[in-house]
Amino acid sequence: MKLKQLEGLLGNLQQFSNPKVELEQYPTGPHIASRMLYMGGNSYGDVTEKVVADFGCGGCGTLGAAAALMGADHIELLYVYSESLEMATANAEDLELDIDFVQCDIRNLGWRGSSVDTVIMNPPFGTRRKGADMEFLSTALKIASGAVYSLHTRDVSSHIKRAALR
């Protein structure tokens, strides 16, 4: 799939109209989502024919949908809020994508082992609950057997690098 085609398909996804501020809920735009998954799939081989989990799928499921469109073998979208999973489900159905949805809190994720090749996420930045971003990242690094693709603000990049190396 070409990059522009991927971005176009993601641009048609439903977005929530009343984001939950306490969850730092915000959509991942089609521009950044398409580039992140296109690069992960085509440059690094971390998406196509892989098991991919989208942590905190933002309610819309944009990153998970991109992974499915890029040829992931199996996709799990995880989110804490059921109403948002309904929108992500509708988005997947509109694109005729085979995606599994799990309602859970990442902090209590009971997955063990390395059944997931790649974790993708646009986690909360930790502005409402300090350290939320690091909880997501820590869990992702424990779960993924291959790669973790995560979006963060530039001002925490050095902190993220240090934490990942630990």
Backbone torsions as a table, in degrees:
resi	resn	phi	psi	omega
1	MET	NA	137.8	179.1
2	LYS	-78.9	152.3	-177.1
3	LEU	-58.1	-47.0	-178.8
4	LYS	-63.8	-36.8	177.5
5	GLN	-65.5	-43.4	178.2
6	LEU	-61.0	-47.3	179.3
7	GLU	-61.4	-40.2	179.2
8	GLY	-62.8	-44.2	178.4
9	LEU	-63.8	-41.5	179.6
10	LEU	-68.1	-29.7	179.6
11	GLY	-67.4	-16.4	179.3
12	ASN	-91.7	-0.8	-178.3
13	LEU	-71.5	147.0	174.4
14	GLN	-65.6	144.6	174.4
15	GLN	-120.8	150.8	-179.2
16	PHE	-73.6	148.7	-177.9
17	SER	-96.5	-23.4	-180.0
18	ASN	-125.7	80.0	-178.7
19	PRO	-62.8	145.8	177.7
20	LYS	-84.0	105.2	-176.6
21	VAL	-60.4	-40.4	-177.8
22	GLU	-64.0	-23.4	177.3
23	LEU	-95.1	1.5	-174.5
24	GLU	52.2	47.3	-176.4
25	GLN	-83.0	121.6	177.7
26	TYR	-152.1	148.2	-177.6
27	PRO	-75.8	151.0	171.1
28	THR	-93.6	118.3	-176.2
29	GLY	-65.2	154.0	-178.5
30	PRO	-63.6	-29.2	-178.9
31	HIS	-65.0	-53.7	-177.6
32	ILE	-71.8	-37.2	-179.6
33	ALA	-63.6	-44.9	-178.7
34	SER	-64.5	-40.4	-178.8
35	ARG	-70.0	-40.2	179.8
36	MET	-61.5	-48.2	-177.1
37	LEU	-77.0	-32.5	177.3
38	TYR	-64.5	-45.8	178.2
39	MET	-63.9	-46.8	-179.6
40	GLY	-60.7	-36.2	-179.7
41	GLY	-80.0	-48.9	-173.2
42	ASN	-85.9	-35.3	-177.5
43	SER	-88.3	-33.3	-172.6
44	TYR	-119.6	-7.6	178.4
45	GLY	67.4	29.8	-175.5
46	ASP	-99.1	4.8	-176.6
47	VAL	-124.2	-57.4	-176.9
48	THR	-59.4	129.3	179.6
49	GLU	60.7	30.2	179.0
50	LYS	-118.6	161.5	170.3
51	VAL	-91.3	120.4	-173.1
52	VAL	-121.6	136.6	174.8
53	ALA	-118.8	132.4	176.3
54	ASP	-103.4	104.9	-178.7
55	PHE	-81.0	125.4	178.5
56	GLY	63.2	56.6	-167.9
57	CYS	-59.5	8.6	173.1
58	GLY	72.0	0.5	178.7
59	GLY	91.9	-29.5	-177.4
60	CYS	-95.8	-25.5	178.9
61	GLY	74.6	26.2	-175.0
62	THR	-60.8	-48.1	-178.2
63	LEU	-66.2	-41.5	177.9
64	GLY	-63.6	-40.3	177.0
65	ALA	-63.0	-41.2	178.3
66	ALA	-62.2	-41.1	178.4
67	ALA	-62.3	-42.2	178.8
68	ALA	-63.6	-43.4	179.9
69	LEU	-66.2	-25.9	178.4
70	MET	-86.7	2.9	172.6
71	GLY	94.4	23.3	174.9
72	ALA	-61.8	144.4	179.3
73	ASP	-69.3	-41.8	-176.6
74	HIS	-148.4	136.7	-179.1
75	ILE	-127.9	132.4	174.2
76	GLU	-117.3	124.1	174.5
77	LEU	-105.5	125.8	-177.8
78	LEU	-115.8	133.5	176.9
79	TYR	-155.3	152.1	-175.5
80	VAL	-84.0	-23.4	-169.9
81	TYR	-107.9	116.7	-172.9
82	SER	-63.6	-36.8	-179.5
83	GLU	-60.9	-37.6	178.5
84	SER	-69.9	-35.8	176.8
85	LEU	-63.6	-31.0	176.9
86	GLU	-62.2	-40.9	178.7
87	MET	-68.0	-41.5	178.2
88	ALA	-63.5	-37.5	177.2
89	THR	-63.5	-44.7	178.6
90	ALA	-62.4	-40.6	177.7
91	ASN	-61.9	-43.1	179.1
92	ALA	-64.4	-40.5	179.0
93	GLU	-65.1	-39.8	179.0
94	ASP	-60.0	-35.8	-179.7
95	LEU	-93.5	2.3	-179.0
96	GLU	56.0	48.4	-179.3
97	LEU	-102.9	143.6	177.4
98	ASP	-95.7	99.7	-176.7
99	ILE	-132.2	140.3	174.3
100	ASP	-97.2	143.2	-178.2
101	PHE	-119.2	134.5	-179.0
102	VAL	-128.1	121.8	174.7
103	GLN	-89.5	115.7	-179.5
104	CYS	-163.6	166.7	173.8
105	ASP	-99.7	123.7	-178.1
106	ILE	-53.9	-33.3	-179.2
107	ARG	-64.4	-21.5	-178.5
108	ASN	-115.4	21.6	-177.8
109	LEU	-66.6	123.7	-176.2
110	GLY	-95.0	13.1	-178.9
111	TRP	-67.8	141.1	176.5
112	ARG	-132.0	155.6	178.7
113	GLY	83.5	-167.8	-175.5
114	SER	-121.2	58.7	179.1
115	SER	-81.6	-7.1	178.8
116	VAL	-111.4	127.7	177.8
117	ASP	-78.2	-46.9	-171.9
118	THR	-134.1	134.0	172.0
119	VAL	-108.6	132.9	175.6
120	ILE	-120.0	144.6	-179.4
121	MET	-168.0	153.7	169.1
122	ASN	-126.2	80.1	-170.2
123	PRO	-73.3	167.4	171.5
124	PRO	-59.4	145.2	-176.7
125	PHE	-82.6	-4.7	179.3
126	GLY	85.2	21.0	178.7
127	THR	-81.2	-28.3	178.5
128	ARG	-93.5	-38.0	178.9
129	ARG	-132.9	105.8	-175.5
130	LYS	-54.9	133.2	177.3
131	GLY	88.3	-0.8	-179.4
132	ALA	-59.1	-40.4	179.9
133	ASP	-62.4	-39.2	-178.9
134	MET	-72.7	-29.8	174.7
135	GLU	-63.3	-45.2	178.1
136	PHE	-61.6	-47.7	-177.1
137	LEU	-63.7	-43.5	179.6
138	SER	-60.9	-45.0	178.8
139	THR	-64.4	-43.0	179.9
140	ALA	-60.2	-42.9	-179.0
141	LEU	-67.0	-26.8	176.8
142	LYS	-78.3	-30.3	-173.2
143	ILE	-89.5	-42.7	-173.4
144	ALA	-73.3	129.4	175.9
145	SER	-85.8	-17.2	-177.2
146	GLY	-116.6	-79.3	-171.0
147	ALA	-133.4	157.1	172.6
148	VAL	-127.2	125.4	175.0
149	TYR	-113.7	117.6	-174.2
150	SER	-138.6	136.9	179.3
151	LEU	-96.2	130.5	179.7
152	HIS	-140.5	163.4	176.5
153	THR	-73.2	152.1	-177.2
154	ARG	-61.2	-34.8	-175.1
155	ASP	-68.4	-12.4	178.2
156	VAL	-108.2	7.1	-174.0
157	SER	-59.7	-41.8	-179.4
158	SER	-68.4	-36.8	176.7
159	HIS	-64.1	-41.9	179.2
160	ILE	-63.2	-45.1	179.6
161	LYS	-59.9	-44.6	179.1
162	ARG	-62.9	-43.7	-179.6
163	ALA	-64.3	-41.6	-179.2
164	ALA	-64.5	-38.0	179.8
165	LEU	-69.5	-30.4	176.9
166	ARG	-67.7	NA	NA
